[in-house]
Amino acid sequence: MIYNDFKGNKWTEYLDDKRDGEGCRYVLADTPDDILEVLVDLDIETRLGSDYFCNFSRVPAERFRAIRDRLIKKRGLTKKRLRYND
């Protein structure tokens, strides 16, 4: 997975400028799966610390959860440890 494609980090274009109550930026609903995977991976990485990276509520749950669950399993983590509440 590439976070920096040396073309301006295209994944940043899929974060809304608006933020939720926790200060996290919303991920746009039409985010392509390859970009969504980068954002989910960054969110998981951030949750291993103490903060949240972004808000996926605008992305259809079935798309977000499938990618998230696959990446969590790949890393040997749990949703509980990462504070996902679904």
N, C-alpha and C positions, 0 to 999 in steps of 0.2 A: 504494500500500500504506500502510495507516494503522497506526502503532505505538501511538498513543495515541487511543483512541476516546472519551476524556473520560468514560468510564463505568467506569474502574478497570483499564484494560489487561487485558482478558480473557485474553490469551495467557499471562499469568503463572499462570493456573489450570491450565495444561496442563504445568507443570514439576513433577516430583516433588521432594519435599523431600530425598530421598536423592541422594547425589552419587557419582560414580565416583572412581577413584583419582587423577584429575587435578583433582578438585574441581568438575567440571562436573555440572550437574543433568540428570537423565534427562527426556526428553520422553515423555509418556504415549502409549501405543499407540493410544488412541482419539481422538487429537487431530484435529479437523476440518481439512480441507485448507486453508481460508482462514487458520486460525491456524497450521498447519504452515508455510505459505508465509512468514508473518511471522517465525517462529522460524528457518527456514532462511536467510532474508535477513539476520537479525541475526547468525547464525553466520558467514555469508560475510563480512559487514562486519567482524566481530571477527577473523577469520582474516587479513584484510588487514593487521592489526596484528601481534600476536604470540600471542594467546591463543585458546583455544577457548571458544565460548559455552555449548553444551550437548551432551548425548550423545543421539543419535538411535537407539541400538541397540534400543530397545523399540518403535520404529515400523517397520512392515513396509518392507523395503528398497525395494521397487518404488514405494511412495508417496513416500518421502523422496527417493530418487535422481531420480525424474522431475522433481520440483519443483526440487531442487538443480541438476540439469544444465541446466534451462531458465533459471534465474536466473544461473548461471555464464556460459552462452552469451550471454545478454542483456547482461551486463557486459563481455564480451570477455575473460574470465579463463580459467584452466585449473585442473583439479583438482590438478595437481602444484603449482602456485603456492600454492594454498590448503591444501596438505598433506592432501588426502583420499587415502586409500590403498586404494581399491577399484578 
